[in-house]
Structure formats: C-alpha cells, structure tokens
Amino acid sequence: MAQDPEWINLYEYVKKEIMEYPDDFKLPKFIILRLRGLAKGQFLANKKQPPMANYEYKTILYTFKICKLSILTGFKSNNTKFTNEQHKFNYAMVIIENNINDMVIRLKNAKSAKEKTESLKMDNINHEGAEYISKTKKENNNLKDLW
C-alpha cells in the first residue's frame, strides 16, 4: 500500500517541527488519529461517524506552517501545565482548528486569482516604447586631470 505523499509531508512536519521529536521517534497513535480525524472534521479518525468536513493534508500542513510560531510559543510558556504529550498536542490542535477555515479561504482565493490572471487575454496590449537618444555628449571634467 503506497502512502500519500501529502500525508507523509504532514506527518514529518508535525513530528520534527511541531513536536520536535528526533528521527528515531515515531508519532504516537493518538497524534496520528487526531491528524487523520482533522482531515474529516472529527476529533479522532473514526469510521463509525460520518465525516463533518473534508480538508486536504496539504491544507492542514499549510495551517501548521502558518501557526508554527504561536504553537511553539504556547508550548514554551505552558510547558509546566502540560500533563503529557496528548495534552500538549491537543493545545496545538485547538490553534489549528481555529485557523484551518481561514487557510481554506486563503487557498481558494489564491487559486481563483491565479485562474483569473491566467485567463486574461493580453492580445490587445501592445506597447512599444520610444528609445531615448541623447543629443549632447557630456564629459566629467572633474576627473580629467588624473590622467
């Protein structure tokens, strides 16, 4: 079974940049279920519940990248308040859940702006500028005595 490259990018980013785990660690099952559940609009990935949303892993990754500073700042300032890594990751997920719809809107706006610029017809815009031709030749006499 081939893994989705967008899922792998999200997994690696959360593992290394957000949770700051070394390469020989893996993400706990709870974090994986939270990420997969977020893609479906659920708290945890669950086949028994109907999906409430449909977010792409790429959108979730972009949201993590945008919110990274606020997440890590919150981790540092609340370090003693977290009881375990689940509690710590739930803190990060609250920030992500509050910002993911804004990211979806930003990506849709960017996509529509790109499509709009690609569909513009530029056939009627034809401008040939005039060349500047100097009529006089000026020499700097201040440096003449150096040679």
Disulfide bonds with the S-S distance in Angstrom:
none
